[in-house]
């Protein structure tokens, strides 16, 4: 039979309001952002950032009802009954100390993020039912942690810690929800994945 396909998909990384276009069941997921990796100009040991948490809730909405999203260090989602769901961001690495994973609460599914990696280690696999490996590591730098996943929510893989001409190459997926930033030297590509809310209507 396979999984049911959503009729609509809505996503935002900024303060925004979702207005239900029809009465029906919606699946709401929220990721905290990914923590930044260390950016050590001197080339000393550097660790990576932790991934954000993921909270998921299924709700029935009437046409015209709203859900508000406020991304930030702690992403909050407010439902029509005034209840809330929260996903916090992973913390940033400090030198050779990895960042911690974020938390999640208020969902029917609450998946924590995972910690960043120590210098020289690859990024950790995210929690959830669709495990995604973290970013790769190279040359003593650390790969970022992968965001947690739960169908149909698949977050970002952590940044890739590959040093190229004093810069770090970050996989494209490092820019999507919740993945941890890689360690780096001399660039801003250590930045973790953004917070995001996604809504699927069925």
N, C-alpha and C positions, 0 to 999 in steps of 0.2 A: 504493500500500500504506500509506503514512504511517508515522509513528514508532510503535514499540511502546508501549503504555500500561502504566505501572507498576501492580503489584498493591498495593503499599503505599508510603506516604510517611512519613518520620520526620524531624523537625527539632528542633534544640535550640540555645539560645544560652547554656546554662549547662553546667557539668561534668555529664556524664551518660554512661550506658552503654546502647548499643543491643544487644538480644538478638535474634538472627535467629529469626523465627517458623517458618521452614521452610528446608529446604536448597534452595539455588539461587543465581542470580547477582544481585548487588547493585551499584548504582552509587553511589559515595560522593563527595560534593563538600564542600569546606570553604572558606569565605571568611574572610579577615582583616577586621577592622572598618574602618570609614572614619575618616579623620582629621578632627579638628574644624576648622571655619573660624575665622578671627579674629573676636574680639568686641571691637570698638573703641568704647568708650563715647563717645569724643570726636568720632566721625564721620570720623576720618582714614581713609586708604586701608586696605582690608582684603582679604586673599586667602582662598582656600578650601582645604579639606583634601583629601588624596589618597585614592583608593579602595584597599581591601584587595585582596590577591591571591586567586586561586582555584586550588585543586588538586583534580583529579578522578582517581579510580581505580576500576576495575571489579574486583570480587572475587567468588569463590565461597565461600559460607559454608554450613556444616552447621547444621541446626536447633540452637539453643542456644548457638552460638558468639557471641562478643561483640566489639563495637567500642567503644572508649572515646574520648570527646571532651573536650578541655579548652580551651574558648575563653579568650581573653585577648589581650594584646598580640601574642602569637604563638600562633595556634590550632593545637593538635596533635591528630592522630588516630592511635590505636594499633590495629593489626589483630591477629587471632589469632596470626599468626606473629611477633609483636613488632616488625614493621616499622612505620614511621611516615610520616605525610604532614603537611606543615606549610604554613600560610598566614599570613603576617604582615599586620598592619594597616598602612594608610596612615598617614603622619605628619600631625600637625596643622600648620596654617598659623601663622606668627609675624608679626603685623603685615601688611605688604604682601608677605611672602614665602610662596608657596604650599607646601603640604605635598607630600611625595614619595609615590609609589605603593608599595603593599606588594609582597611577593614570594611565590612559591609553590615548593614542592619536594616530591619523593616521590610525585607523582602520575604517571599516564600522560599527563595533560594538566596543564601548569603555566602559568597565565596571570598575568602581573604586573598589579597595579593601575596606574592612571595618576595623574600629578601633579595637584594642584589648580590652580586658575586664578588669574591675576593680577587685581588690582582692575579691575572693569568688564567682565571677560570671562566668557562662559558656561562651564559645566562641560564637561569633555572627554568624548568618547565612550569607553566601556569597550572593552577588548580582547576577542577571542573571536569565535565564529561567529554570535552573535545581538547585534549591536551596538546599544546603547541610548544615546541622547544624555544628556549630563550635565544638571545643573540650569540653569535660566535665571539671567541676571544683570540687575540693574537698579540705577540710581542710584549707580553707582560701586562697587557691591559685586560679589563674585565668586560664580558658581554652583559647586556641588560637582561632583566628578568621578564618573562612572558606574562601577559595579562591573563586573568582567569577567564574561562569560557563555560557557557552552558547554552546548548542549542536554543535558538538560532543566533545567540550572541557570541561572536568570536572577536576577541580583542587583539591588540597589537603584540607582535613578537618584540622582544627587547632589542635595543640598538646593538649594532655589530661593532665590536672593538678592534677594528683593523686599522693600523697606523699606515697612512700613505702620505709621504711628503709632509710630515709633521701635522697631518690632519687625520681625523678618524672618519671612516666611511660608515654611515649608519644605513641599515637596510630601510627601504621605503616603508616597511611595516612598522618601523620604530616611530613613525609619525602618527599612527592611528591609535585608537583608544588604549590607554592604560599601561603600555609596555614601559619597562624601565630604561633609562638612558645608559649608554655605554660609557666606560671610562675613556678619556681622551687626553690629547696633548695639543694645545695651541689652537683649538677651534671650539665653536659653540655647538657641535653636533653631539654633545653629551646630554642634550635635553630630552627628558622622558616624554612618552606619549600623552596626549591631552585627555582631560576628563570628557566624558560624553554620555548623553542619554540617547537611547534608541527605543522607538516604539513600533511594534508590528501589529497591524490590525488584521483579524481573520474573519 
